[in-house]
Amino acid sequence: MNIQASKLIALISICALLVACGQEEPALPELSFEESLQQQLIQAQPGDVIEIPAGIHELTRSLSLNVPGVTIRGAGIDSTILSFKNQIQGAEGLLVNADDFVIEDLAIEDTVGDALKINDSTNVTIRNVRTEWTGGALTSNGAYGIYPVQSRNILIDGAVAIGASDAGIYVGQSTQIIVRNSRVEYNVAGIEIENSTFADVYNNVASNNTGGILVFDLPNLPVQGGRNTRIFNNQIINNNTENFAPEGNIVGNVPAGTGLMILANDNIEVFGNEFTGNDSANVLIVSYYITGTAIEDPDYDPFPESIYIHNNHFSGGGSKPDSEPLALLQAATGQAIPDIVWDGTLVPGKLPQNILCLAENGEATFVNLDASNDFAAPSFDSSAHQCSLPRLRMISLKSAAP
């Protein structure tokens, strides 16, 4: 190659380099809010705080978090709204499997399934979170609003749950639980503590649900032996919404107009509550046999025991029972259903006072339905239940400290 040709090639190369240097890299497409949020959740590190600004944020797919020590924080329970009304993928709104998790100051609306599910996690704080199905009480709504399961050290504080076709606030197969300062309405069950131990449920308002507060222990679940729950200082008012649970759900058996229902759970203390206008009964204490479902789990205990109901206030209620035994009782007596209803199923080898104690409930009325004898001889005599039981201990969580 001659010198002139070499110079020409060098000049062309320099020109090409200069042109290339003058060109900008093509811009990457901007992430949508949904893509950005899911990316933050995937890439989160322990200690991160994910801030979600005010606004209605439309989402079409479930979100998930599997990193411990993360906080998700919005700008307010009615300001930051994650709307799933056009959801096309996923079974939940947000699914969390992570310890030391905090979520606060936001709302999750109109999910296909559960709104906020937390599974197998320790140290969970749910503060000022609203879950809602905005179309009203519909069978097609998701089952659970706030739904920690198989978890421990759970604080639910200042929550709002509306429209769940099972339970607005549900804590299942868990231990060391506080549910407080929350409002639940137009759910099948307002608050449900199921197959769980050591729970405090207090300073809540449960109104216009099918059942205000449920404390259940059910068979055929990995964790059984529900016990040691305190229900206190709650307002349990006008829980008369027609039961809209999908067919086959256990909560489909809850009569509309139930204030508090205790099913097959032990060591329950109920005190300082206001029960008003629950049309079936303000309080129901029943064994699992009342469901009429065969028990196939050999390890299951179907009886409630050591239920202590004291120092509550009752007014109204029992006027329109949504239950055949209760309706027949009302027809026979011409009176409203008593405030406190026990199905009368006796525990082998136990006295009635081992099952239920009543004290200082004002002029509250009582009935033993005599369910063990096919409701043959209901009794309104509560004398066998005028007793007291040891008070249960307060639940103490670090996250619940002032």
C-alpha positions in Angstrom: 0.0 0.0 0.0 1.4 3.4 -0.9 1.7 6.3 1.5 -1.1 8.3 -0.1 -3.6 5.4 0.3 -2.6 4.9 3.9 -3.2 8.6 4.6 -6.7 8.3 3.0 -7.7 5.3 5.1 -6.5 7.1 8.3 -8.5 10.1 7.4 -11.7 8.1 6.8 -11.2 6.3 10.2 -10.8 9.6 12.0 -14.0 11.0 10.4 -15.9 7.9 11.3 -14.7 8.2 14.9 -15.7 11.8 15.1 -19.2 11.0 13.7 -19.6 8.2 16.2 -18.6 10.4 19.1 -21.2 13.0 18.1 -24.0 10.4 18.3 -26.0 9.8 21.5 -26.8 6.4 22.8 -30.5 5.5 22.1 -32.6 6.2 25.2 -33.9 3.2 27.1 -37.7 3.0 27.3 -39.0 4.5 30.5 -40.4 1.9 32.9 -44.1 2.1 33.8 -45.0 2.6 37.5 -45.9 -1.1 37.7 -42.6 -2.2 36.2 -40.7 0.2 38.4 -42.4 -0.9 41.6 -41.9 -4.6 40.9 -38.2 -4.0 40.0 -37.8 -2.2 43.4 -39.3 -5.1 45.2 -37.1 -7.6 43.3 -33.9 -5.6 43.8 -34.6 -4.5 47.4 -32.0 -5.0 50.1 -32.5 -5.4 53.8 -33.2 -2.0 55.4 -34.6 -0.4 52.2 -37.7 1.8 52.3 -39.8 1.8 49.2 -41.7 5.0 48.9 -44.9 5.0 46.9 -46.2 8.5 46.1 -49.8 9.7 46.4 -52.1 8.9 43.5 -54.1 6.1 42.1 -51.7 3.6 40.6 -53.2 1.1 38.2 -51.7 -2.4 38.4 -52.4 -5.5 36.2 -50.2 -8.1 37.9 -49.5 -9.3 41.4 -46.6 -7.8 43.3 -44.3 -9.9 45.4 -41.5 -9.4 48.0 -39.1 -12.0 49.3 -36.4 -9.8 50.9 -36.3 -9.4 54.7 -36.2 -6.0 56.4 -38.0 -4.0 53.8 -40.5 -1.2 54.4 -43.2 -0.2 51.9 -44.6 3.2 52.6 -47.2 5.3 50.9 -48.4 8.8 51.5 -51.6 8.0 53.3 -54.3 5.4 53.7 -56.5 7.3 51.2 -53.8 9.0 49.3 -51.6 6.2 47.9 -53.9 3.7 46.2 -52.8 0.5 44.4 -55.7 -0.3 42.2 -56.0 -3.8 40.7 -59.4 -3.4 39.1 -57.9 -4.4 35.7 -55.8 -7.2 37.1 -55.0 -9.9 34.6 -52.4 -12.0 36.3 -51.7 -13.3 39.8 -53.8 -14.5 42.8 -53.0 -11.6 45.2 -52.4 -7.9 45.1 -49.2 -8.1 47.2 -47.6 -11.4 48.3 -44.9 -11.2 51.0 -42.7 -14.0 52.3 -40.2 -12.0 54.3 -39.3 -11.4 57.9 -39.1 -7.9 59.5 -41.6 -6.5 57.1 -43.4 -3.2 57.4 -46.2 -1.8 55.2 -47.9 1.4 56.0 -50.0 4.4 54.8 -51.5 3.0 51.6 -54.5 1.2 50.1 -54.9 -1.9 48.0 -58.2 -2.0 46.0 -60.2 -4.5 43.9 -57.8 -7.4 43.6 -58.9 -10.6 41.9 -57.9 -12.6 45.0 -56.5 -11.7 48.4 -55.4 -8.1 48.7 -52.4 -8.4 51.0 -51.1 -11.9 51.8 -48.1 -12.5 54.2 -46.9 -16.1 54.5 -44.4 -17.7 56.8 -43.0 -14.4 58.1 -41.7 -13.2 61.5 -42.1 -9.6 62.8 -44.8 -8.2 60.5 -46.2 -4.7 60.9 -49.3 -3.6 58.9 -50.0 0.0 59.9 -52.6 2.3 58.4 -53.4 0.0 55.4 -56.8 -0.1 53.7 -58.0 -3.1 51.6 -61.3 -2.6 49.8 -63.4 -4.0 47.0 -65.2 -0.9 45.9 -68.2 -2.5 44.2 -69.8 -3.5 47.5 -70.4 -6.8 49.2 -70.1 -9.3 46.3 -69.4 -13.0 46.2 -66.9 -12.3 43.3 -64.7 -10.2 45.6 -61.4 -11.6 46.8 -61.5 -13.8 49.9 -59.2 -11.9 52.3 -58.2 -8.3 52.8 -55.3 -8.4 55.2 -54.1 -12.0 55.4 -51.1 -13.1 57.5 -50.8 -16.9 57.7 -48.3 -19.2 59.4 -46.5 -16.2 60.8 -45.5 -14.8 64.2 -45.2 -11.4 65.9 -47.9 -9.7 63.9 -49.1 -6.2 64.5 -52.1 -4.9 62.6 -52.8 -1.3 63.6 -55.1 1.3 62.2 -56.2 -0.9 59.3 -59.4 -0.6 57.3 -60.9 -3.7 55.5 -64.0 -3.5 53.4 -65.8 -6.0 51.1 -63.9 -9.3 51.6 -65.9 -12.4 50.6 -64.3 -14.3 53.5 -62.6 -12.1 56.1 -61.5 -8.4 56.1 -58.7 -9.0 58.6 -57.7 -12.7 58.9 -54.9 -14.1 60.9 -54.5 -17.8 60.5 -52.2 -20.5 61.9 -50.1 -17.9 63.6 -48.9 -16.8 67.1 -48.2 -13.6 69.0 -50.8 -11.3 67.3 -52.2 -7.8 67.9 -55.1 -6.4 65.9 -56.0 -3.0 67.2 -57.5 0.4 66.3 -58.9 -0.9 63.0 -62.3 -0.7 61.2 -63.9 -3.6 59.3 -67.2 -3.4 57.5 -69.2 -5.1 54.7 -67.1 -8.3 54.9 -68.4 -11.7 55.6 -66.2 -11.9 58.6 -64.9 -8.6 59.9 -61.9 -9.9 61.9 -61.1 -13.6 62.1 -58.5 -15.3 64.3 -58.3 -18.9 63.1 -56.2 -21.8 64.4 -53.9 -19.3 66.1 -52.5 -18.7 69.6 -51.9 -15.7 71.8 -53.8 -12.9 70.2 -55.1 -9.5 71.4 -58.0 -8.0 69.4 -58.9 -4.6 70.8 -60.1 -1.0 70.1 -61.6 -2.1 66.8 -64.9 -1.2 65.2 -66.7 -4.1 63.5 -69.9 -3.0 61.8 -72.1 -4.1 58.9 -70.3 -7.4 58.4 -72.1 -10.8 58.3 -70.2 -11.6 61.5 -68.2 -9.0 63.4 -65.4 -11.0 65.0 -64.8 -14.7 64.6 -62.4 -16.9 66.7 -62.3 -20.3 65.0 -60.3 -23.5 65.3 -60.9 -25.8 62.3 -59.8 -29.4 61.4 -57.5 -30.6 58.6 -55.1 -27.7 58.9 -51.3 -28.0 59.6 -51.6 -25.9 62.7 -54.4 -26.6 65.2 -55.1 -25.9 68.9 -56.3 -22.3 68.7 -56.3 -20.7 72.2 -55.4 -17.7 74.3 -57.2 -14.9 72.5 -58.5 -11.7 74.2 -61.3 -9.8 72.6 -61.7 -6.5 74.4 -62.8 -2.9 74.2 -64.3 -3.3 70.7 -67.4 -1.9 69.2 -69.3 -4.8 67.5 -72.3 -3.1 66.0 -75.1 -4.0 63.5 -73.3 -6.9 61.8 -76.3 -7.8 59.7 -75.1 -8.0 56.1 -76.4 -11.0 54.2 -73.8 -13.7 54.0 -72.1 -13.5 50.5 -69.3 -16.1 50.9 -68.8 -18.4 48.0 -70.5 -21.7 48.3 -68.5 -24.2 50.4 -66.6 -21.7 52.5 -66.7 -22.4 56.2 -67.7 -18.8 56.9 -70.7 -19.4 54.7 -72.2 -21.0 57.9 -72.0 -17.8 59.9 -75.5 -16.4 60.4 -76.0 -12.9 59.2 -76.4 -10.8 62.4 -73.6 -12.4 64.4 -71.6 -10.1 66.7 -68.9 -12.5 68.0 -68.7 -16.2 67.2 -66.3 -18.5 69.0 -66.1 -22.0 67.4 -64.1 -24.8 69.0 -61.5 -22.5 70.4 -60.1 -22.5 74.0 -59.1 -20.0 76.6 -60.9 -17.0 75.2 -61.5 -13.8 77.3 -64.1 -11.3 76.1 -64.4 -8.1 78.1 -65.1 -4.4 77.8 -66.9 -4.7 74.5 -70.0 -2.9 73.2 -72.4 -5.3 71.5 -75.3 -3.5 69.7 -77.9 -4.6 67.3 -76.6 -7.9 65.9 -79.8 -9.4 64.6 -79.0 -13.2 65.1 -77.1 -13.0 68.4 -74.5 -10.7 69.9 -72.4 -13.7 71.1 -72.3 -17.3 69.9 -70.2 -20.0 71.5 -70.4 -23.3 69.5 -68.7 -26.6 68.9 -67.7 -27.7 65.5 -70.6 -30.1 65.5 -72.9 -27.2 64.9 -71.7 -27.1 61.3 -73.1 -30.5 60.6 -69.8 -31.5 58.9 -68.2 -34.8 59.6 -64.9 -34.6 61.5 -62.3 -36.8 59.7 -59.2 -35.4 61.5 -58.4 -37.6 64.5 -56.3 -34.9 66.2 -58.9 -32.2 66.1 -60.7 -31.0 69.3 -64.1 -29.8 68.3 -65.1 -28.3 71.6 -64.8 -24.7 73.0 -63.5 -24.6 76.5 -62.6 -22.0 79.1 -64.5 -19.1 77.6 -64.7 -16.1 80.0 -67.2 -13.4 79.1 -67.3 -10.5 81.5 -67.9 -6.8 81.9 -69.4 -6.2 78.5 -72.3 -4.0 77.5 -75.2 -5.3 75.4 -78.1 -3.5 73.7 -80.5 -4.6 71.1 -79.9 -7.6 68.8 -81.4 -11.0 68.3 -84.5 -9.7 66.6 -84.1 -11.3 63.2 -82.1 -14.6 63.5 -80.6 -16.0 60.4 -80.3 -19.5 61.7 -82.9 -22.3 61.9 -82.4 -23.2 65.6 -82.5 -19.6 66.6 -85.5 -18.8 64.4 -87.4 -21.8 66.0 -86.4 -20.5 69.4 -87.7 -17.1 68.7 -91.0 -18.5 67.3 -91.4 -20.6 70.5 -90.7 -17.7 72.9 -91.9 -14.7 71.0 -88.8 -12.9 72.3 -85.5 -11.7 70.8 -82.6 -14.2 70.9 -80.7 -13.8 74.2 -77.4 -11.8 74.1 -75.2 -14.8 74.8 -75.9 -18.1 73.1 -74.1 -21.3 73.9 -75.0 -24.3 71.8 -74.9 -26.5 74.9 -72.6 -29.2 73.6 -70.9 -30.7 76.6 -67.3 -31.8 76.7 -67.0 -35.4 78.0 -65.9 -35.3 81.6 -66.2 -31.5 81.9 -68.7 -29.3 83.8 -70.6 -26.5 82.1 -68.5 -23.9 84.0 -65.3 -25.5 82.5 -66.7 -24.4 79.1 -68.2 -21.0 79.8 -68.1 -18.4 82.6 -70.1 -15.2 82.7 -69.7 -12.3 85.0 -70.7 -8.6 85.3 -72.4 -8.3 82.0 -75.2 -6.1 83.2 -78.6 -7.3 82.2 -77.3 -9.6 79.5 -79.5 -12.6 78.7 -78.4 -16.2 78.1 -79.6 -19.4 76.4 -78.2 -22.9 76.3 -79.6 -24.3 73.0 -79.2 -28.0 74.1 -77.8 -28.8 70.7 -76.5 -32.2 71.9 -80.1 -33.3 72.3 -81.3 -31.9 69.0 -82.3 -28.6 70.6 -85.0 -30.4 72.6 -84.9 -28.4 75.8 -83.2 -24.9 75.6 -82.5 -23.4 79.0 -82.3 -19.7 79.9 -80.8 -20.5 83.3 -77.2 -19.1 83.5 -76.6 -20.0 87.1 -74.1 -22.8 86.2 -72.0 -20.2 84.4 -71.8 -17.6 87.1 -68.1 -18.0 87.7 -64.7 -16.6 86.8 -61.6 -17.9 85.1 -58.0 -16.7 85.3 -57.3 -13.6 83.3 -55.2 -14.0 80.2 -51.9 -12.2 79.7 -51.4 -9.2 77.5 -49.6 -9.7 74.2 -46.4 -7.7 74.1 -44.7 -6.9 70.8 -41.7 -4.6 70.3 -43.5 -3.2 67.2 -46.5 -2.3 69.2 -44.7 -0.1 71.7 -45.8 3.6 71.8 
